[in-house]
Amino acid sequence: MPRHLFGGWEEIAKALRDRYVILFLDYDGTLSPIAERPEMAKLLPGVRNVLKELSRQRGVKIAVISGRALNDLEQRVRIPGLTYAGNHGFELRGTKIRYAHPAAEKLKRVLRKIAGRLKNTCAAFPGIILENKLFTISIHYRQASPKIVNLAKKLLLKTIGPHLEKSQIVLREGKKVWEVRPAVAWDKGKIVLWFLAQFPLGVRKRILPVYIGDDRTDEDAFRVLKRRGLGVKVTENFKRSTQAGYCLDSPGEVFEFLKRLARIKAAGKYKVETVKPKGN
C-alpha cells in the first residue's frame, strides 16, 4: 500500500533538494481535475504559474506525459521549455528533442481507417465521444448509460476485431475510456526510460525521477521507477493496488507538492550542477 507523500516529507524534501529532479506529470486527473468531456479539462488554477516558476529553476526539468494528442497537450499547458509527450509517449516534443515512434508511425493509416469507421458508430450512441488522435483513438463513455456502454463496446469490438486478430492494434481501458493503440511494445514506462537515457550515464546517477499520475496507464511508469525514483499515484483510495510507492489524493494535493518543490529549489540549496540531455 502506498504511503502519503507528505507523511515522510522531511526525508523526501532532502532528496528533492539535493538531487536534480526530472518531474514527469500526467495531465487529466493530475494537473487538471477529471472533466465530463475531454475538451473541458483545464489546468487547476495556479498550476501554470508554479510550473513556470519550476521551469526556471536550475535543479528541475519537467515533462508532461499524457494520452492526449501532442498538439492538444501543448495548447492546454502552454509553457515554453517543457517537454511534452502525447499519445502515451508515441510522440514527444521539447527543447532540441523530437521523437515519434517509428513502428507507430507505420500504423497511423490503419488507425485513420478505424477512426473513420467508428465515427458514425459512436455518433449514434448518446454520451459516447470519439477522439481521433492520429497515433491512438479514444472512445469516452463517462456520460453514457450502462446499457449504451455495453452496446457501444460490442460494436467497437466488432469493428476493430479484424485488426486485433492481425495484431495491428491493441485495446486498453482507462478511466471511463477505451483506447485503441498500435500494437507496439511502448508505454509510459518506456518513454520515461527513453527520456532518462538521453542524459549521460554519469549524470543519471544524480537525477531523481518523480512521476505523478492517476491512471492505469501510469502504472508502467511507476513500475520502472520503483528502485530509481518516486512514483506518486493520485487517488482518493489509498488502499487500491498500485505500483507507486506514494500517493496524493487529488490534483489539489499535486498543486501543493509543486509549490513545496518550488520553494525547495528557490531556496538555492541545490548541490549538484545543472545537467543537460546529450546533444544539448
Steps between C-alpha positions, in 0.01 A plus 500: 500500500646840405588759763370854488772715347479762774516241779880466487558842349828586674685211337338559162571873514870429559517278192318762293739769623822306446437348159405613151126432470348373176129553556263290288137611523180356359237755396140384555430417864845629602551858384134533407192359675321230300235665279178363354631565149870499396486852355379636836811399695704803608806545719414553865520875580853594600665190352627677187675766706678253726603287200646812337689573821634145517602508133731791582672314786840353414432182698180392322393375158133434423335258258122476462395153383141443394270289290389821330623591153827692515365826352200492733726445802733786408209739445349417839820543702659782292835522677811534279801291593314196630510162330163369382423134427163433340315181413651314797849581376464405133589862415723738697616857456720728708802729484732330249304176540270356234378143495228292337501123543584356154285188534202710612556734205456205264162415655350851481320411176334200668391719793361760259286234328371369833416852618302561182296183555439581866395861442141426396471210745591717798281788383198270521549443874410780744789576736767322291777734382762408240846662495720431200854583617684365190724263695215374723122515524307569821135410550365674812190364670484700826169661399336183363255269678610142585271365226655731239851411620434128452356549151779735397770260616349213302504709182849626579633144529321401179657794315856454623490119523678432167781739594534340844532159332775635273682639808494848349335662802422441867204610711567647845261636761557813708270713715168481315682477168601232249833555327580352159878506455763361265614152601845630589699417814496859626343660807554781750764297682704457184476869409627587850800268453560640149494855635741421785732325253548833320723611789864385528549193720693686768227764525218246535631397841429851630146519363190437710210409266156582644190376318149613601188358337152366569425251222559132432734600219729667757564168674768411242694812601456428872638151441822613331566763768455271801873481575620816331251777580165600646171375359198693628145381435220757508206319657238541770528129581843448658430126539466444127773281352771701323866480402553847646676534833319822592162662453321835496123526517420761232631752248477746789764303691711477183487881489614511863793269418603720206496806726714320760746391232521856366580633849769234551672578170463878543684475834822450303623188681526288190833318528578362153561681175233548239476200268402495135396224260765373260533722196365814672 
